[in-house]
Amino acid sequence: FSGRNHYYEGNSAQQASYMVYVAHHLGAKAAIMTAAAGIAPKFKDDKSEPTTYPAEVGDVMLVATYFPNYLPSSLRGPIDGKVGQRFNGTINVPSMSLGYLAQRVARRELCRDLREAVYVPRGGSNYETPAEVSELSHKSKVWGLPVLGGMSTVPELEAANMLGMRSLVLGVVTNKMFDMGARNRIAGELHGK
C-alpha cells in the first residue's frame, strides 16, 4: 500500500485499519508498517542543561511496543467471530521474532544498529503540548526506551493482531518534540531573567 487513511484526517479508527483487513483477505500473513514520528527529549537532572534527544531526524527505530491510551481502539464495536476474536493479548505485538530479524538484517546488511523504541499514538493533527512532551520524556525514563510519538499505526497493529498476522513497525524520526529547554529560555527572556 502507498499511504494510509489516518484517524486525524477525520476517519474512524476502524477506517484507518481497513487496509489491513484487505491485505489479510488477499493472503498476507504479516504486516510491515512504517510510522513518521517525533522523538521525545531526555531531560538532564539540572534543568539549566540543554535538552538532549536519543535519536536524530532521519534515524529509523524499531517499535518494540506501544502505549495506545491516547487513541480509540480500532476493535471497538461489532467484531465478526469468523474474522477474529474480541479479546487478544498484545505481549507479542509487534512481533518480537520479526523485530529480531530486522535488527539482524540491519546489522549485517546496513552495518547499523536498529534501536528499539516505544510508540505512543495521538489523535493529531497538532504536535504535542509542553505538558505532553514532559510526560512522554518521563515515560521514556521509566520504560528505559526512547519514545516515539505519532498519529498512526496503532489501529493497524490492533487489526493485524486480531487477524492473527505478525507485525513489524519501523519508526522514522521526522522531528524532535518540542524543546522544553527552549521554551523555558524564551519564558525567562520574556520575564527579564
Stockholm file with secondary structure:
# STOCKHOLM 1.0

chainA/1-193         FSGRNHYYEGNSAQQASYMVYVAHHLGAKAAIMTAAAGIAPKFKDDKSEPTTYPAEVGDVMLVATYFPNYLPSSLRGPIDGKVGQRFNGTINVPSMSLGYLAQRVARRELCRDLREAVYVPRGGSNYETPAEVSELSHKSKVWGLPVLGGMSTVPELEAANMLGMRSLVLGVVTNKMFDMGARNRIAGELHGK
#=GR chainA/1-193 SS CCSCCCGGGTCCHHHHTHHHHHHHHTTCCEEEEEEEEEECCBCCSSTTSCCBCSSCTTCEEEEEEECGGGSCCTTCSCCCTTTCCSSCCCTTSSCHHHHHHHHHHHHHHHSCCCCEEEEEECCCSSCCCHHHHHHHHHHHHHHTSCEEEESSSHHHHHHHHHTTCEEEEEEEEEEECCCHHHHHHHHHHHTTC
#=GC SS_cons         CCSCCCGGGTCCHHHHTHHHHHHHHTTCCEEEEEEEEEECCBCCSSTTSCCBCSSCTTCEEEEEEECGGGSCCTTCSCCCTTTCCSSCCCTTSSCHHHHHHHHHHHHHHHSCCCCEEEEEECCCSSCCCHHHHHHHHHHHHHHTSCEEEESSSHHHHHHHHHTTCEEEEEEEEEEECCCHHHHHHHHHHHTTC
//
